[in-house]
């Protein structure tokens, strides 16, 4: 499998992703438009987010922080979170268990 061959999907405006699924986890590779917003939400999946490029404002459990390249965020199951791209961004997310809504 090659990441370049995976179809791009846009599950929310300004968030274009490629998704890889194993038996117990999903890996998302995002390209995010500047000012694109992921509204505050929660889900039963544990999530780890990495900022690859850009500046991303992220709210977790009501606390907002600005993250940059190399920064990691661990999001526990059902924790309210959301974000906004302050610049064009590249992000990676790992979800456990599999995000069936991204398949």
VOGU-3710 file (C-alpha; in Angstrom, 3 decimals, decimal comma):
1> xxxxxxxxxx> 0,000/0,000/0,000  1,220/3,515/-0,794  -0,256/6,630/0,813  -0,209/8,434/-2,557  -2,640/5,836/-3,942  -5,270/6,312/-1,204  -8,344/8,327/-2,143  -8,728/11,736/-0,480  -11,989/12,287/1,412  -13,380/15,492/2,944
11> xxxxxxxxxx> -15,566/14,486/5,922  -15,905/18,134/7,003  -15,285/21,396/5,146  -11,587/22,205/4,805  -10,395/18,844/6,222  -9,122/16,560/3,462  -7,908/13,202/4,691  -6,488/9,867/3,698  -7,355/6,992/6,014  -5,595/3,705/6,745
21> xxxxxxxxxx> -7,392/1,078/8,826  -6,025/-1,914/10,691  -7,967/-4,417/12,777  -7,987/-2,221/15,877  -7,015/1,298/14,833  -7,258/3,971/12,152  -4,549/6,376/10,984  -5,622/9,668/9,394  -3,428/11,984/7,331  -5,022/15,438/7,078
31> xxxxxxxxxx> -4,441/18,515/4,957  -6,383/21,349/6,549  -7,260/24,725/5,039  -6,431/27,872/6,982  -9,376/28,849/9,235  -11,089/25,452/8,792  -12,877/24,505/12,010  -13,538/21,133/13,597  -16,420/21,881/15,988  -16,167/20,648/19,565
41> xxxxxxxxxx> -17,249/17,019/19,609  -16,493/13,735/21,376  -16,338/10,080/20,398  -15,620/6,742/22,079  -12,228/6,458/20,358  -8,932/7,221/22,033  -7,018/9,605/19,760  -3,470/10,886/19,404  -2,950/13,940/17,200  0,378/15,139/15,789
51> xxxxxxxxxx> 0,874/18,497/14,091  3,167/17,900/11,113  3,057/21,414/9,605  1,378/24,684/10,495  -0,229/26,224/13,546  -3,346/24,602/15,006  -5,518/25,968/17,819  -6,956/23,033/19,744  -9,438/22,861/22,597  -9,471/19,825/24,878
61> xxxxxxxxxx> -11,767/19,587/27,892  -12,396/23,341/27,646  -8,710/24,327/27,620  -7,334/25,891/24,416  -3,695/25,699/23,300  -1,882/26,529/20,056  0,201/23,669/18,688  2,945/23,610/16,062  5,113/21,111/14,187  6,058/18,100/16,285
71> xxxxxxxxxx> 3,468/18,746/18,998  1,380/15,791/20,174  -1,998/15,748/21,907  -3,482/12,706/23,639  -7,288/12,753/23,630  -8,987/10,294/25,940  -12,233/8,541/25,062  -15,268/10,861/25,063  -13,218/13,985/25,913  -14,747/17,101/24,307
81> xxxxxxxxxx> -12,345/18,549/21,740  -12,197/20,634/18,585  -9,809/22,829/16,646  -9,108/25,517/14,090  -6,251/25,814/11,622  -4,522/29,165/12,134  -2,435/28,453/9,004  -2,671/25,705/6,402  -1,876/22,535/8,356  -0,883/18,934/7,981
91> xxxxxxxxxx> -2,013/16,747/10,865  -1,931/13,051/11,691  -4,432/11,304/13,948  -4,422/7,784/15,297  -7,735/6,407/16,587  -8,399/3,270/18,607  -10,633/1,399/17,967  -11,155/1,750/14,205  -13,092/4,853/13,065  -15,759/3,058/11,072
101> xxx> -17,205/6,414/9,958  -13,929/7,072/8,086  -13,935/3,714/6,240
//
